[in-house]
Amino acid sequence: MPMSEAKRDALLEAVSFNSMKNGEGTASVTLRKGDIGDWKNHLTPNDWERVDKAFEKELSNVKLAAPLRPYHEY
């Protein structure tokens, strides 16, 4: 059954960046704008090393993660 226009509009509003950023709905999430390279303002080299280690531990054998490998190094 197709989704009604009203239901579609409500869904689009619920998953909008502003709605999630303002904590609306039931999910608790943390969002930020995500400018290119902005991670350097939020992650120290030590933080990034922890990300690299977690990536290797959890995703090293996952084929779907292989294209991300070039991007996970500081």
PyMOL CGO cylinders between C-alpha atoms (Angstrom):
from pymol import cmd
from pymol.cgo import CYLINDER

trace = [
    CYLINDER, 0.00, 0.00, 0.00, 1.47, 3.39, -0.97, 0.3, 1, 1, 1, 1, 1, 1,
    CYLINDER, 1.47, 3.39, -0.97, 2.28, 5.87, 1.77, 0.3, 1, 1, 1, 1, 1, 1,
    CYLINDER, 2.28, 5.87, 1.77, -0.06, 8.84, 2.05, 0.3, 1, 1, 1, 1, 1, 1,
    CYLINDER, -0.06, 8.84, 2.05, 1.34, 12.30, 1.40, 0.3, 1, 1, 1, 1, 1, 1,
    CYLINDER, 1.34, 12.30, 1.40, 0.69, 13.31, 5.01, 0.3, 1, 1, 1, 1, 1, 1,
    CYLINDER, 0.69, 13.31, 5.01, 2.52, 10.25, 6.33, 0.3, 1, 1, 1, 1, 1, 1,
    CYLINDER, 2.52, 10.25, 6.33, 5.42, 10.87, 3.94, 0.3, 1, 1, 1, 1, 1, 1,
    CYLINDER, 5.42, 10.87, 3.94, 5.67, 14.50, 5.06, 0.3, 1, 1, 1, 1, 1, 1,
    CYLINDER, 5.67, 14.50, 5.06, 5.62, 13.44, 8.74, 0.3, 1, 1, 1, 1, 1, 1,
    CYLINDER, 5.62, 13.44, 8.74, 8.37, 10.88, 8.07, 0.3, 1, 1, 1, 1, 1, 1,
    CYLINDER, 8.37, 10.88, 8.07, 10.53, 13.39, 6.23, 0.3, 1, 1, 1, 1, 1, 1,
    CYLINDER, 10.53, 13.39, 6.23, 10.17, 15.85, 9.11, 0.3, 1, 1, 1, 1, 1, 1,
    CYLINDER, 10.17, 15.85, 9.11, 10.99, 13.16, 11.71, 0.3, 1, 1, 1, 1, 1, 1,
    CYLINDER, 10.99, 13.16, 11.71, 14.24, 12.17, 9.97, 0.3, 1, 1, 1, 1, 1, 1,
    CYLINDER, 14.24, 12.17, 9.97, 15.34, 15.71, 9.11, 0.3, 1, 1, 1, 1, 1, 1,
    CYLINDER, 15.34, 15.71, 9.11, 18.67, 16.91, 10.49, 0.3, 1, 1, 1, 1, 1, 1,
    CYLINDER, 18.67, 16.91, 10.49, 17.03, 19.67, 12.53, 0.3, 1, 1, 1, 1, 1, 1,
    CYLINDER, 17.03, 19.67, 12.53, 14.50, 17.32, 14.09, 0.3, 1, 1, 1, 1, 1, 1,
    CYLINDER, 14.50, 17.32, 14.09, 17.18, 14.85, 15.15, 0.3, 1, 1, 1, 1, 1, 1,
    CYLINDER, 17.18, 14.85, 15.15, 19.55, 17.63, 16.24, 0.3, 1, 1, 1, 1, 1, 1,
    CYLINDER, 19.55, 17.63, 16.24, 16.87, 19.06, 18.52, 0.3, 1, 1, 1, 1, 1, 1,
    CYLINDER, 16.87, 19.06, 18.52, 16.33, 15.67, 20.14, 0.3, 1, 1, 1, 1, 1, 1,
    CYLINDER, 16.33, 15.67, 20.14, 12.80, 15.22, 18.83, 0.3, 1, 1, 1, 1, 1, 1,
    CYLINDER, 12.80, 15.22, 18.83, 11.45, 11.69, 18.67, 0.3, 1, 1, 1, 1, 1, 1,
    CYLINDER, 11.45, 11.69, 18.67, 12.44, 8.68, 20.71, 0.3, 1, 1, 1, 1, 1, 1,
    CYLINDER, 12.44, 8.68, 20.71, 16.03, 8.16, 19.59, 0.3, 1, 1, 1, 1, 1, 1,
    CYLINDER, 16.03, 8.16, 19.59, 18.87, 9.82, 21.44, 0.3, 1, 1, 1, 1, 1, 1,
    CYLINDER, 18.87, 9.82, 21.44, 21.52, 10.76, 18.89, 0.3, 1, 1, 1, 1, 1, 1,
    CYLINDER, 21.52, 10.76, 18.89, 24.40, 13.18, 18.62, 0.3, 1, 1, 1, 1, 1, 1,
    CYLINDER, 24.40, 13.18, 18.62, 24.65, 15.04, 15.35, 0.3, 1, 1, 1, 1, 1, 1,
    CYLINDER, 24.65, 15.04, 15.35, 26.86, 17.76, 14.04, 0.3, 1, 1, 1, 1, 1, 1,
    CYLINDER, 26.86, 17.76, 14.04, 27.23, 19.49, 10.71, 0.3, 1, 1, 1, 1, 1, 1,
    CYLINDER, 27.23, 19.49, 10.71, 30.20, 17.41, 9.53, 0.3, 1, 1, 1, 1, 1, 1,
    CYLINDER, 30.20, 17.41, 9.53, 32.23, 19.80, 7.42, 0.3, 1, 1, 1, 1, 1, 1,
    CYLINDER, 32.23, 19.80, 7.42, 34.97, 18.12, 5.39, 0.3, 1, 1, 1, 1, 1, 1,
    CYLINDER, 34.97, 18.12, 5.39, 38.06, 17.69, 7.54, 0.3, 1, 1, 1, 1, 1, 1,
    CYLINDER, 38.06, 17.69, 7.54, 36.28, 19.02, 10.65, 0.3, 1, 1, 1, 1, 1, 1,
    CYLINDER, 36.28, 19.02, 10.65, 37.07, 15.79, 12.49, 0.3, 1, 1, 1, 1, 1, 1,
    CYLINDER, 37.07, 15.79, 12.49, 40.55, 17.26, 13.04, 0.3, 1, 1, 1, 1, 1, 1,
    CYLINDER, 40.55, 17.26, 13.04, 38.92, 19.80, 15.36, 0.3, 1, 1, 1, 1, 1, 1,
    CYLINDER, 38.92, 19.80, 15.36, 37.28, 17.04, 17.41, 0.3, 1, 1, 1, 1, 1, 1,
    CYLINDER, 37.28, 17.04, 17.41, 39.70, 14.09, 17.40, 0.3, 1, 1, 1, 1, 1, 1,
    CYLINDER, 39.70, 14.09, 17.40, 43.24, 14.09, 18.70, 0.3, 1, 1, 1, 1, 1, 1,
    CYLINDER, 43.24, 14.09, 18.70, 45.87, 11.82, 17.16, 0.3, 1, 1, 1, 1, 1, 1,
    CYLINDER, 45.87, 11.82, 17.16, 45.35, 9.53, 20.19, 0.3, 1, 1, 1, 1, 1, 1,
    CYLINDER, 45.35, 9.53, 20.19, 41.58, 9.45, 19.56, 0.3, 1, 1, 1, 1, 1, 1,
    CYLINDER, 41.58, 9.45, 19.56, 42.18, 8.63, 15.91, 0.3, 1, 1, 1, 1, 1, 1,
    CYLINDER, 42.18, 8.63, 15.91, 44.59, 5.84, 16.85, 0.3, 1, 1, 1, 1, 1, 1,
    CYLINDER, 44.59, 5.84, 16.85, 41.80, 4.32, 18.97, 0.3, 1, 1, 1, 1, 1, 1,
    CYLINDER, 41.80, 4.32, 18.97, 39.45, 4.55, 15.97, 0.3, 1, 1, 1, 1, 1, 1,
    CYLINDER, 39.45, 4.55, 15.97, 42.04, 2.81, 13.77, 0.3, 1, 1, 1, 1, 1, 1,
    CYLINDER, 42.04, 2.81, 13.77, 42.48, 0.00, 16.31, 0.3, 1, 1, 1, 1, 1, 1,
    CYLINDER, 42.48, 0.00, 16.31, 38.71, -0.46, 16.67, 0.3, 1, 1, 1, 1, 1, 1,
    CYLINDER, 38.71, -0.46, 16.67, 38.36, -0.49, 12.87, 0.3, 1, 1, 1, 1, 1, 1,
    CYLINDER, 38.36, -0.49, 12.87, 41.01, -3.20, 12.56, 0.3, 1, 1, 1, 1, 1, 1,
    CYLINDER, 41.01, -3.20, 12.56, 39.59, -5.26, 15.42, 0.3, 1, 1, 1, 1, 1, 1,
    CYLINDER, 39.59, -5.26, 15.42, 35.95, -5.13, 14.32, 0.3, 1, 1, 1, 1, 1, 1,
    CYLINDER, 35.95, -5.13, 14.32, 36.07, -4.62, 10.55, 0.3, 1, 1, 1, 1, 1, 1,
    CYLINDER, 36.07, -4.62, 10.55, 39.36, -5.97, 9.24, 0.3, 1, 1, 1, 1, 1, 1,
    CYLINDER, 39.36, -5.97, 9.24, 37.71, -9.10, 7.80, 0.3, 1, 1, 1, 1, 1, 1,
    CYLINDER, 37.71, -9.10, 7.80, 34.53, -7.41, 6.58, 0.3, 1, 1, 1, 1, 1, 1,
    CYLINDER, 34.53, -7.41, 6.58, 34.61, -7.03, 2.79, 0.3, 1, 1, 1, 1, 1, 1,
    CYLINDER, 34.61, -7.03, 2.79, 32.07, -4.21, 2.89, 0.3, 1, 1, 1, 1, 1, 1,
    CYLINDER, 32.07, -4.21, 2.89, 34.50, -2.13, 5.00, 0.3, 1, 1, 1, 1, 1, 1,
    CYLINDER, 34.50, -2.13, 5.00, 37.45, -2.58, 2.62, 0.3, 1, 1, 1, 1, 1, 1,
    CYLINDER, 37.45, -2.58, 2.62, 36.78, 0.62, 0.63, 0.3, 1, 1, 1, 1, 1, 1,
    CYLINDER, 36.78, 0.62, 0.63, 36.95, 2.60, 3.90, 0.3, 1, 1, 1, 1, 1, 1,
    CYLINDER, 36.95, 2.60, 3.90, 40.48, 1.44, 4.70, 0.3, 1, 1, 1, 1, 1, 1,
    CYLINDER, 40.48, 1.44, 4.70, 42.25, 4.38, 2.95, 0.3, 1, 1, 1, 1, 1, 1,
    CYLINDER, 42.25, 4.38, 2.95, 40.19, 6.85, 4.96, 0.3, 1, 1, 1, 1, 1, 1,
    CYLINDER, 40.19, 6.85, 4.96, 40.65, 5.45, 8.44, 0.3, 1, 1, 1, 1, 1, 1,
    CYLINDER, 40.65, 5.45, 8.44, 44.30, 6.45, 8.85, 0.3, 1, 1, 1, 1, 1, 1,
    CYLINDER, 44.30, 6.45, 8.85, 45.13, 9.82, 10.43, 0.3, 1, 1, 1, 1, 1, 1,
]
cmd.load_cgo(trace, "trace")
